[in-house]
């Protein structure tokens, strides 16, 4: 995990989720000669704080259903809160990685992490 001192007190994310997100954001915006990447800039801490707050539980959104199929004009429609989306997605991706490689996403080599993220982006993985 990051050596960022603020990262020692995650409010929502569990250690495996932090490890997943640190690996993923480092692939998306890596540290390079121009400066810190997403991980070193504290993006995972920011995500954690948002998930722990009002946004993470859809505190201001109607959540009583019925859950009808929405239209593209209505934007994102789901019965799941952002907290639930993150937790479920990370668990599912790690399960896929274990089934195909015997490792979690964070344990994969960088090239395999990038390839998996590209496959997810293209909807090539269920």
C-alpha atoms as one frame of an Amber mdcrd trajectory, in Angstrom:
protein
   0.000   0.000   0.000   0.972   3.627  -0.414   3.336   5.206   2.090   1.028
   8.238   2.259   0.362   8.918   5.986  -3.283   9.830   5.313  -3.774   6.372
   3.816  -3.379   4.711   7.210  -6.889   5.677   8.193  -9.180   4.523   5.432
 -12.804   5.113   6.340 -14.607   2.713   4.005 -12.243   0.667   1.863 -10.830
  -2.637   3.102  -7.141  -3.528   2.615  -7.731  -5.746  -0.490  -9.839  -2.964
  -2.034  -7.111  -0.400  -1.336  -4.522  -2.701  -2.929  -6.757  -3.182  -5.976
  -7.388   0.548  -6.400  -3.758   1.523  -5.881  -2.730  -0.909  -8.622  -5.536
   0.223 -10.944  -4.989   3.971 -10.596  -1.238   3.498 -11.047  -2.015   1.846
 -14.387  -4.393   4.649 -15.401  -2.150   7.572 -14.395   1.344   6.276 -13.562
   4.085   8.134 -11.764   6.685   9.272 -14.269   9.470  11.815 -14.746   6.892
  14.625 -14.939   5.449  13.983 -11.501   3.343  11.805  -9.262   0.762   9.461
 -10.653  -2.745   8.944  -9.318  -1.664   6.616  -6.491   1.053   8.963  -5.226
  -1.289  11.943  -5.569  -3.716  10.326  -3.105  -6.502   9.372  -5.496  -7.320
   6.207  -3.536  -7.627   8.231  -0.312  -9.926  10.654  -2.150 -12.092   7.780
  -3.443 -12.259   6.333   0.072 -13.371   9.648   1.572 -16.061  10.047  -1.085
 -17.322   6.498  -0.538 -17.415   7.084   3.229 -19.461  10.252   2.827 -22.902
  11.225   1.611 -22.063  10.504  -2.040 -21.055   6.915  -1.225 -24.488   6.065
   0.157 -26.533   8.135  -2.316 -27.574  10.213   0.655 -29.633  12.630  -1.420
 -31.090  10.270  -3.978 -34.371   8.425  -4.014 -33.761   4.719  -3.334 -37.166
   3.111  -2.810 -37.751   1.608  -6.279 -39.385   0.260  -8.346 -36.233  -0.278
 -10.388 -37.374   0.123 -13.979 -35.023   0.159 -16.951 -33.876   3.750 -17.488
 -33.127   5.573 -20.711 -29.736   7.010 -21.687 -31.184  10.508 -21.210 -31.852
   9.713 -17.542 -28.182   9.024 -16.838 -26.859   6.397 -14.473 -29.657   4.317
 -12.958 -28.994   1.644 -10.332 -30.357   0.316  -7.090 -26.744   0.048  -5.873
 -24.962   2.831  -4.015 -21.450   3.832  -5.088 -20.165   1.970  -2.003 -21.848
  -1.202  -3.204 -20.701  -0.725  -6.806 -17.048  -0.388  -5.770 -17.156  -3.313
  -3.333 -18.944  -5.656  -5.762 -16.847  -4.685  -8.786 -13.521  -5.106  -6.987
 -14.604  -8.478  -5.583 -15.782  -9.699  -9.009 -12.618  -8.567 -10.802 -10.393
 -10.169  -8.164 -12.405 -13.407  -8.461 -11.907 -13.339 -12.234  -8.157 -12.796
 -11.754  -7.899 -15.661  -9.262  -9.797 -17.977 -11.607  -7.626 -17.132 -14.620
  -4.198 -16.544 -13.037  -4.336 -17.622  -9.396  -3.634 -14.046  -8.226  -5.623
 -10.974  -7.310  -5.517  -7.964  -9.634  -2.951  -6.227  -7.404  -0.732  -9.327
  -7.596  -0.630  -9.400 -11.394   2.346  -8.047 -13.339   1.791  -4.513 -14.655
   1.316  -5.643 -18.264  -1.438  -8.076 -17.230  -3.126  -5.376 -15.132  -3.163
  -3.047 -18.144  -4.511  -5.779 -20.420  -7.291  -6.610 -17.940  -8.293  -2.950
 -17.606  -8.420  -2.665 -21.391 -10.592  -5.795 -21.593 -12.956  -4.382 -18.967
 -13.181  -1.092 -20.852 -14.137  -2.958 -24.040 -16.680  -5.167 -22.203 -14.677
  -8.262 -23.113 -14.993  -9.660 -19.581 -18.425 -10.431 -18.171
